[in-house]
Amino acid sequence: MASEAAVVRPAEVTLRVGEAAGKDAGRGVARLDPKDLARLGAEVGDVLAVSGGATTAVKAMPAYPDARGKGTIQIDGIARGNAKTGVDEKVKVWRVACVPAARLAIRPVGGLPALRGGGAARYAGRLLEGLPVVVGDRVRATLFGARYQEFEVVAVQPKAPAVMVAPQTQIVIEGEEAPRAGRPA
């Protein structure tokens, strides 16, 4: 049973979900009280798993002073959707291993046309750089002004609890978004 003893369960806390500040939207960050970060054995910049009905990955940042001491984790609507949770709901949070992604396959979703052309994948990669992701996550690439394109993460290499989009990550844009009117599903 030595192999069972080698498995160490990470520290885990249960926190109430709060809304992220507008400037944090789309950045893949979670703001927590520094005391909660310490309970997790995590530091600013570490990657955390957030689990409601599903599990996603976010980067740890300190909560602003007025949000401390409340037992909350502030995450944006994208992270809430990925974790299948909502404001004022409870989630489990723990520190998770995160490695640079060698390859990331994404599929366009939503109403805007997908990025197209020879440099589209490279451009999407630059827009997503620094974002921690897990398979199944939705991510948003802000294009020009208020325009954006959402993607679903369909595959990552290497297989890990979470990967970080890095400058060397090979981005592959797969398929097309939902069928258009007049085309069979």
Number of C-alpha atoms within 10 A of each C-alpha: 5 6 6 7 7 8 8 7 7 12 13 16 16 16 20 16 23 23 19 20 12 8 8 15 17 19 21 23 25 29 26 25 23 20 14 22 23 12 13 17 14 19 16 15 13 16 28 26 26 31 20 19 13 16 24 27 31 26 21 24 20 21 20 12 9 8 16 17 13 12 17 25 31 25 27 25 17 18 27 25 18 22 20 17 20 19 17 13 13 18 24 14 24 21 23 18 13 19 18 18 23 18 18 24 18 25 18 23 18 13 11 12 13 19 17 10 7 8 10 15 20 17 16 21 22 17 15 23 17 17 20 27 27 25 20 16 21 21 24 20 20 15 13 7 6 6 9 17 18 21 23 20 20 17 16 23 15 14 13 15 16 23 26 24 24 19 15 14 19 17 22 18 21 15 10 12 16 12 9 9 7 6 7 6 7
